Amino acid sequence: MSTTIYQRNVQLATPSSVWSPSAPTAAHTVPEPRLDHLSAPIRDIVLRPPTAGETVMVAHARKEGDLRDLFARLTVLEARALHRRLERAGADDRLAGLFQRLAPDRRRRLLAFLADARRREATRGLRR
């Protein structure tokens, strides 16, 4: 007579017998970097008028490029903090208010550039 699985006495493992979670530990957090030193350069770039003979389209493209150059000099932590601050723009945040003056497509590209800081830092190390 053959034995089937239904006739066997099978004991299933309980979740507590397989894995038990460790005691919760305090999360290590890195303090948010200060971004005060960026207010003046961002203000100067965003509020800069077009030069003589420069079209508005070229002037805005230059502003976007200058902001990208400024953002490229930030550390990864500063870029992430600035990205978070600009994305969650509060009504009383002057820096975010300046950033809101840019066209939406330019803001999206600059936010994507800030979000990509970690990858840029990693590839910069490979090129050395």
N, C-alpha and C positions, 0 to 999 in steps of 0.2 A: 504494500500500500504506500503510495507516495504522499509526502507531506507538502501541503501548500502553505503559502505565506499566511493565510488566514488561520491556519491551525497552529502556527508557532506562537510562542509567547515572546513577543517583541517589545522591548522597552525602549521608548524614544528618549533621547536626551532632553532635559529641560534647559531652558536658556541659562539658568544660573549655574548649571553644571558644566557648561561649555565655556562661558566667558563671564567674568565679573568685572564691572567697571572699576577703575581706580578712583581713589578719593579725589574730589575736585580740587584743583589748584588755582591760585590766583593768576589771572592772565597777565602776561608781561606786555605792557604797552609802551610804545615809544612816544615821547612827548611830541606834540604837534609843532613843527618848525615855525618860527616867526616869519611872516611875509611882509613886514612893514617896509623893508628895503625895496620892494617891487612897486609900491604905490606911485612914486614919482616917475620912474621910467615908463610905466604903463600909461600914466596920465599924459606924459609928454608925447608919447607915440600916438595915442588915440586922438588927442586934441590938436595934433600938428596939422596946420592947413596945407593944402596942396602948394607946391612951389610954382613959380611963374611958368606958364605954358604947359603945365602938367594937367592931364585930364583927371576927372574924379575917379575913374576906374583905375588908372595907374596909381593915383595917390592912395587909394584903399588897398591895392595890391602891395604897395610899398609898406604900408602900415602893418599888414598881415605878415609880410616877410620880416619886418623889424621885430614884431612880437614873437615870431617863431625863433628868431635868433636869440632874443632875450630868454625865452623859455628853454632853449637848448643848453644854456649855461647853468640851469638849475640842477641841483642834486635830485636824485630820484625821490627822496622824501619831500623835498620842497615842491617838486612837480606834482606829486600825488596830492599834497595838501592844497596847492593852488587849484588843481583840477576839482577837488571836492568842494572847495570854497566857491568857485565860479559856477559849478553845476547846481549847487544848492543856494543860489544867490538870495540873500536876504534883502529886505527893503531898505535897511539902514547900512548896508555894506557899500561903501563908496567904490572900492576896487571892482566889485561885481557890477556896479552901476556903470562904470566906465566901459567895462567889457560888453555890457548890453548895448552900447552905442554902435557896436560893429554889426554888420549885416549877418543874418542868421547862418548863412552858409559858411561865412568866414569864422564865426564863433564855433560852429561844429568842427571845422578842420583844425582850429587851434586847440579845442578840447581833445580831439583825437590825438593830436601831437603830444599834448601833456600826458594823456593816458598811456602813450607808447614809450614813456621815459625809461622804463625798466628794460625793455627790449633794446633800446638804443644804447643803454649803458652796457648791456651784455655783449652786444656786437662790437662796441668800441673796444672792449677788452680783447676780443678775438683779433682785431686788426693790428694790435701792437706787436 
